[in-house]
Amino acid sequence: MEISSDLTSTSIEVGVEEGFGVRGDVEEVVGKLKGIYGRMQVLEDLKPSPQVNGVFGDLVGLCIEPIEEDVSNVVMSDQRIAGILPSLRSTCSAAEYELESYWAKTIATKQILATFPYNQNYIDLTRLELSSLLAIHPNLSDIRQIAFIGSGPLPLTSLQLLKELNSEAGPFSNRGGKRNVEILNVDFSETAIEISSSLCARLGLEHHARDMKFLHADATNLPKGLLKDYDVVFLAALVGNGQEEKEAVLRKVVGELREGTLVVVRSVRGLRGVLYPEFDVTTKGVGEVLSVGAVVHPYGDVVNSVVVGRARKRNAVGVGREEV
């Protein structure tokens, strides 16, 4: 469900329709969320089907509606929603895994990425992330190695990154024809790695899939020295269940990086927090390990916010607070 669209901005604020009070809007949104949650509870399984697709389509549609920030804040803290939020997120995560697994196997057979119904959404999200990286690091041509942690069974972001960076046309392209970016995909699920590596073996050169590597590993227990030569590390939205876990993963990962290495963390804002845990970049723990350069909160069909920063300098005790 890490999706995107053409409409993005970091400055536009969209309010709710005039004539509705905050409490009235809160009750309406809470009622809709509880109704969708009830429909989830009676699903026989989470494999793609018209019924499953309908439930999660309605949920995503509700979460990306332009809702006043005061309303979404009250909804997210309302005990009726806070009480079911862990279950909502875990169900969304499981459904996303089933969706990606199904389509990874389907695409491997047809060898056409466009058959995946959300393919354009991944293209849009990847371009948003590359644009954010470009704002912090103006010379993308020196990027050679990227690691994507939490790549899942369908590594569409990684495939799109390779297409954008290794091609000779486009805003992020290798215009000199000399760059060959490689991507390491890491996931804690052995099955996800098996499915995704099998898919890329079938896709081959046409989709730059030969520039992909795969590793089954936990983000908090990566092989020593694995990431020391990487230029960019992505952390997927489902890496870390909540702020504490996300900071623990970030600290472990940054501890393996060179000072100044680019780090991209997917987050959410507002009601989108029903789908994924929000990542707060303002905490002391984050500031100790990451020098944040940009936070992009998109609108429209985009679900994930984009955080871009650089790994801070490490010291003998752990990670220091020196500026990058």
C-alpha positions in Angstrom: 0.0 0.0 0.0 3.0 2.3 -0.3 1.4 4.3 -3.0 1.7 7.7 -4.6 0.1 10.0 -7.2 0.8 13.1 -9.3 -0.4 15.7 -6.7 2.2 16.5 -4.1 3.1 19.5 -2.0 4.8 20.4 1.3 3.0 23.6 1.9 -0.7 23.3 0.9 -3.1 22.8 3.8 -6.6 21.6 2.9 -9.4 22.2 5.4 -12.7 20.3 5.7 -15.9 21.5 4.2 -17.4 24.7 5.8 -20.4 24.2 8.0 -19.2 21.1 9.8 -17.8 21.3 13.3 -14.7 19.3 14.4 -16.8 16.9 16.6 -19.3 16.2 13.9 -16.5 15.4 11.5 -14.7 13.3 14.1 -17.8 11.2 14.7 -18.3 10.7 10.9 -14.7 9.5 10.4 -14.7 7.3 13.5 -18.0 5.7 12.4 -16.5 5.0 8.9 -13.3 3.5 10.4 -15.2 1.3 12.8 -17.5 0.1 9.9 -14.5 -0.8 7.8 -12.8 -2.6 10.7 -16.0 -4.6 11.2 -15.9 -5.7 7.6 -12.3 -6.7 8.0 -13.2 -9.0 10.9 -15.5 -11.2 8.8 -13.1 -11.7 5.9 -12.2 -15.4 5.5 -8.7 -14.6 4.5 -6.7 -11.6 3.2 -5.8 -13.0 -0.3 -6.8 -10.6 -3.1 -10.5 -11.0 -4.0 -13.3 -8.6 -4.9 -14.4 -8.5 -1.2 -10.9 -8.0 0.2 -10.0 -5.4 -2.4 -13.2 -3.5 -1.7 -12.6 -3.3 2.1 -9.0 -2.1 1.8 -9.8 0.1 -1.1 -12.4 1.9 1.1 -9.9 2.1 3.9 -7.2 3.7 1.8 -9.7 6.0 0.2 -10.9 7.3 3.6 -7.3 7.7 4.9 -6.2 9.9 2.0 -9.2 12.2 2.0 -8.3 15.8 2.7 -9.3 16.1 6.4 -8.5 19.0 8.7 -5.5 18.3 10.9 -7.5 19.0 14.1 -10.0 16.4 13.0 -7.4 13.7 12.1 -5.5 14.3 15.4 -8.7 13.8 17.5 -9.7 10.7 15.5 -6.3 9.1 16.0 -6.4 9.8 19.8 -10.0 8.7 20.2 -10.1 5.6 22.3 -12.5 3.9 20.0 -9.8 4.1 17.3 -6.7 3.9 19.4 -8.0 0.6 20.8 -8.3 -1.0 17.4 -5.3 0.7 15.8 -2.7 -2.1 16.4 -5.1 -4.7 14.9 -5.9 -2.4 12.0 -2.3 -1.9 11.1 -1.3 -5.5 11.5 -4.2 -6.6 9.3 -3.2 -4.0 6.7 0.4 -5.3 6.8 -0.8 -8.9 6.3 -3.1 -7.9 3.4 -0.3 -5.9 1.7 2.0 -9.0 2.0 -0.7 -11.2 0.4 -1.3 -8.6 -2.4 2.4 -8.3 -3.2 2.9 -12.1 -3.1 0.0 -12.7 -5.5 1.1 -10.1 -8.0 4.8 -11.1 -7.8 3.9 -14.6 -8.9 1.5 -13.2 -11.6 4.0 -10.8 -13.0 6.7 -13.6 -13.0 4.4 -15.5 -15.3 3.5 -12.7 -17.6 6.7 -10.7 -17.2 4.8 -7.4 -17.5 5.1 -5.1 -14.5 2.2 -3.0 -15.8 -0.2 -5.8 -15.0 0.0 -4.9 -11.3 -2.9 -2.5 -10.7 -0.8 -0.1 -8.5 2.3 -0.1 -10.7 1.9 3.6 -11.6 1.5 4.5 -7.9 4.9 3.0 -7.2 6.4 4.9 -10.1 5.0 8.1 -8.7 6.2 7.4 -5.1 9.7 6.5 -6.4 10.0 9.7 -8.3 8.8 11.7 -5.3 11.6 10.1 -3.3 14.2 10.7 -6.0 13.1 14.4 -6.2 13.5 14.6 -2.4 17.0 13.0 -2.6 17.9 15.4 -5.4 17.0 18.4 -3.2 19.5 17.2 -0.5 22.1 15.6 -2.8 22.2 17.5 -6.1 24.5 15.0 -7.8 22.7 11.7 -8.1 25.2 10.5 -10.6 27.6 9.5 -7.9 25.1 7.0 -6.4 26.3 3.5 -7.1 24.9 1.2 -4.3 21.4 1.4 -2.7 20.0 -0.8 0.0 16.2 -1.2 0.5 15.3 -2.6 3.9 11.8 -4.1 4.0 11.6 -4.8 0.3 8.8 -7.4 0.6 7.8 -10.0 -2.0 7.3 -7.4 -4.8 10.2 -5.0 -5.0 8.7 -2.5 -7.3 10.4 0.5 -5.7 13.8 -1.0 -6.3 12.9 -1.9 -9.9 11.7 1.6 -10.5 14.8 3.1 -8.9 17.0 1.1 -11.3 14.9 2.1 -14.3 15.1 5.8 -13.4 18.8 5.9 -12.4 20.3 3.4 -15.0 18.5 4.7 -18.0 19.8 7.3 -20.4 16.6 9.5 -20.5 14.5 11.2 -17.8 15.1 13.7 -15.0 17.2 11.2 -12.9 18.9 9.4 -15.7 22.4 8.3 -16.3 23.0 10.8 -19.1 26.7 9.9 -19.5 26.0 6.2 -19.9 28.6 5.3 -17.3 26.6 4.7 -14.1 25.4 1.2 -13.1 23.4 1.4 -9.9 23.0 -1.8 -7.9 20.3 -2.4 -5.3 20.4 -4.8 -2.3 16.9 -5.9 -1.2 16.7 -6.9 2.5 13.7 -8.5 4.2 13.2 -10.5 7.4 10.8 -12.8 5.6 12.6 -15.7 3.9 9.6 -16.3 1.7 9.4 -12.7 0.6 13.1 -12.9 -0.5 12.4 -16.2 -2.3 9.4 -14.7 -4.2 11.1 -11.4 -5.1 14.4 -13.0 -6.2 12.5 -15.5 -8.4 10.5 -12.7 -9.9 13.6 -10.7 -10.8 15.3 -13.7 -12.3 12.4 -14.0 -14.7 12.3 -10.3 -15.5 16.0 -10.2 -16.5 17.7 -7.4 -18.3 14.7 -5.6 -19.7 13.7 -4.4 -16.3 17.2 -3.9 -15.0 16.5 -6.8 -12.6 20.0 -8.2 -13.0 21.2 -5.3 -11.0 19.3 -6.6 -7.9 20.7 -8.6 -5.0 18.7 -10.1 -2.2 19.4 -10.9 1.5 17.2 -12.6 4.1 18.1 -10.7 7.3 16.6 -8.8 10.2 17.2 -5.0 10.0 18.5 -5.0 13.6 20.9 -7.8 13.0 22.6 -7.2 9.7 25.9 -8.8 8.9 28.8 -6.6 10.2 30.1 -4.2 7.5 27.3 -5.0 5.0 26.3 -1.4 4.5 29.6 0.4 4.9 30.0 1.1 1.1 26.4 2.0 0.4 25.4 5.5 -0.8 21.6 5.4 0.1 19.6 3.3 2.4 15.8 3.1 2.3 13.7 2.0 5.3 10.2 0.9 4.2 7.1 2.1 6.1 6.5 -1.3 7.7 10.1 -1.5 9.2 9.5 -1.0 12.9 6.1 -1.2 14.6 5.9 2.2 16.2 8.4 5.0 17.0 10.5 3.0 19.5 11.1 0.1 17.1 11.8 2.5 14.2 14.4 4.4 16.2 16.0 1.1 17.3 16.2 0.0 13.6 17.5 3.4 12.6 20.2 3.4 15.2 21.4 -0.1 14.2 21.4 0.8 10.5 23.2 4.1 10.9 25.8 2.4 13.1 26.8 0.5 10.0 27.0 3.5 7.6 29.6 6.0 6.7 29.1 9.5 7.9 27.0 11.4 5.4 25.3 8.4 3.9 21.8 9.3 2.6 18.9 7.7 4.5 15.3 7.7 3.2 12.6 6.7 5.7 9.0 6.3 4.7 6.4 7.7 7.2 2.8 9.0 7.2 0.9 12.0 8.5 -2.6 12.4 9.8 -5.2 9.8 9.1 -2.8 7.9 7.0 -1.4 6.7 10.4 -4.2 4.2 10.4 -2.3 2.3 7.6 1.3 2.7 8.8 3.0 3.9 12.0 4.1 7.5 11.9 7.8 8.3 12.2 8.5 11.4 14.4 11.8 13.0 13.1 11.9 15.5 16.0 12.8 13.2 18.8 16.2 13.2 20.6 16.8 9.6 19.5 16.4 10.4 15.8 18.5 13.6 16.1 21.4 11.6 17.6 21.8 9.5 14.5 20.2 11.3 11.6 20.6 14.9 10.3 17.2 15.4 8.7 17.3 17.5 5.5 13.7 17.2 4.2 10.3 15.9 5.2 7.7 15.8 2.4 4.0 15.3 3.3 2.2 14.6 0.0 -1.5 15.2 -0.7 -3.9 13.5 -3.1 -3.5 9.7 -3.5 -0.1 9.6 -1.9 0.0 7.6 1.3 3.6 7.8 2.5 5.5 10.8 3.6 9.2 10.9 2.7 12.0 11.7 5.2 15.5 12.3 3.8 18.6 12.7 6.0 22.3 11.9 6.4 23.9 9.5 8.8 25.6 11.4 11.6 29.2 10.8 12.7 29.8 7.9 14.9 32.0 7.9 18.0 33.6 5.3 20.2 30.5 5.1 22.4 27.9 4.9 19.7 26.6 7.6 17.5 27.5 11.2 18.1 25.6 14.4 17.8 28.0 16.2 15.4 26.5 17.9 12.5 27.0 16.4 9.0 
